[in-house]
Amino acid sequence: MLMKAVKSETRRSQAERRAESDRRMMLAALKLIAEKGSTGISMAEVGLAAGYSSGLPAARYGSKLAMLEAVVDFSEKWLLETMLKKAVKDKRGLAAVKARIGAHLDGARDTSVATIALFQLYMESLGTAVELRSRIIALSNEYKAGFTRHLREAVEMGELDPGCDVEQLAMFILGAMRGMAIQALIDGRTADLEAAKEFLFETIFKTFRVIPEATR
């Protein structure tokens, strides 16, 4: 029994060490991508910046594309578990839409390096890193689906005009959020994103004929 416990503890510590090295490499990759773009960095550079050997990223991920996809997955998981789940909880309809807007823009405000890195990957997937496009599209579609689901709830709950095209509105929200985040990062005024959350929601309220009682 003692030997079994020791082996179990060893396996746990190995898993923990691997998780820690993964986390450090992802953080290092995000910082480097934010500074240089993904095409301007090497896997070896990521390993060294994380405090490990230059060969660890290649051994762990196999290819640069796989590493970049892991970066996207890491960012997605962080937003989902750290921001979205806590913000949305059991909210539905417009309350959930507002919570999602807040979570996305709070993420851009609180983790500007990671946000810049993700925007770099968005743009590079259109040209210099086109092989990453399918993963970026999947990420964008997932965010859009979340907004679409809650907008449909808002229609069903009588909060939103039934003639509203919820898919187009979801795309509008995503585009507006990205634009606001990018402008705030360029201006160095990410604190302004707090007011941007309310402005965006109020714009939806006024433009898409939300029933006033729904926001009270």
Secondary structure, DSSP 8 states (H G I E B T S, - for coil): -HHHHHHHHHHHHHHHHHHHHHHHHHHHHHHHHHHH-GGG--HHHHHHHTTS-TTHHHHHHSSHHHHHHHHHHHHHHHIIIIIIHHHHTT--HHHHHHHHHHHHHHHHHH-HHHHHHHHHHHHHTTTTTGGGHHHHHHHHHHHHHHHHHHHHHHHHTTSS-TTS-HHHHHHHHHHHHHHHHHHHHHHT-GGGHHHHHHHHHHHHHHHTT--GGGG-
